[in-house]
Amino acid sequence: QVQLVESGGGLVQAGDSLRLSCAASGRTLSSYAMGWFRQARGKEREFVAAISRLGHTTYYKDSVKGRFTISRDNAKNTLYLQMNSLKPEDTDVYYCAAKASVPSLTVYSLHTSYDYWGQGTQVTVSS
């Protein structure tokens, strides 16, 4: 199995940028389709972005298209989420997730599809 650790969260102002990282250990990242989700206390976990096992396919929540970019470096076993033009409504705990045994081009937007999760990193955007 794979272990996931997110980093890069913090407190920023509206319009600023952050880059989240998700470091994987235990197994090579190229075995997994990956996703980013976010969740506020008391709310359901929400899909943000997904990327296929080899990085050829990406998919985004409509509200982050054009502002967020998901990418991966399988050689470094790391997943990224570049977040630009941040808005207060982007404030949440952000989680990375991995899904095993997948076709090379498929992405997944349902949180129930994923097998492994990180512990989350807090992103707070002030107005």
N, C-alpha and C positions, 0 to 999 in steps of 0.2 A: 504494500500500500504506500501511498504518498502522504507526506506531511507538508502543510502549507503555512507560511508565515507572511502576513501582510506588513507593510511599512509605508511610510511616506505621508500619512495623514497629518492634519494640523489645523490651526486656526488661521484663516486668511480673510481678506476683504473681497467683496463682490468685484468681479472682473479679474481677479488674480488667477494664477494657475498652480496646480499641484500635479505631481506624478506619483502615483501609487505603484508599489512593487509587491510581487507575491513570489517569494522564494520557495522552491519545491525541493524536498529531499526524500530519500528512500527509493524512488524510482525515477527514471528519466521522464521529463515533462512531455516529450514528444509522444508518449503513449496515451495522452489525455486531451480531450477537448476541454477548454477552459472558459470560465465565465466570471464576470463581476456582478455582484448584487449589492443592494444597500437596504438598510432597515432602520427605521426609527422606533424608539421604544413604544410598544403597544400597537405597532403596525405590522402588516405582513412584509416578508422579505420581497423586495422588488428587483426585477431584472434591470440591469444597466447595459451590459455588453457581453458578447460572446465571440470566441474565436475557435476555428477548427484546429485539429491536432497539429497540422503543419503550417498553420497561419494563412492559408489561402482564402478562407472565407471568414468574414466578420459580419456581425449583426448588432444593431443598436436599438435601444429604447428611443422612441421618436423625440423625446424632449432633450436628449443629449446629442443627437446627430449634429455633426458640424462643430461640436464643442469638445467631445471626448473621443479619444482614439485608443483602441485596445491593440496591443501588440505582444509578441512573445519572442524570446531568445532561447530556443531549445538547447543551444550549446551551453548557456549559462543557467539553464533550468529556472528561468524567471519569466513571469508574466507581468505586464505593465498596463496601467491605465493613465494616459495623459489627459488631464482635465484642464481645459482652458475656459476663459470667460465664465468663471464660476458664479453661481447665483445662490442667494440664501436658501432657496428650496432644494439645493443640492446637499444641504447639511444632513448627515446620516452617518451611521457606521457602515463602512464598506467591507465586503467580504469577497474573497476569491474562492472559486470552487473548481473541482476537477471531476470529469466523467471518464471512466475507463471503458475500454473495449468498444471503440467507436470507429466508424468509417472516417477516412482522412479528410473529407470535405464538409462534414456535417457539423452544425452548431446547434446549441440547445438553449432555450430561453426560460424553461420551467425549472424552478429551484428544486423540484422533486426529482428532476432527471439526474442530479449530480450526486456523486458518491462521497466526495471528500470536501471538507471546508476548512478555511483558516479561522483564526480567532477574531478577526476584524480589526479595522483601524478607523478611528474617528476623524471625520472631516467636518469642520464647522466653518461656515461662510457667513461673515457679518455684513450687514447692509451699510 
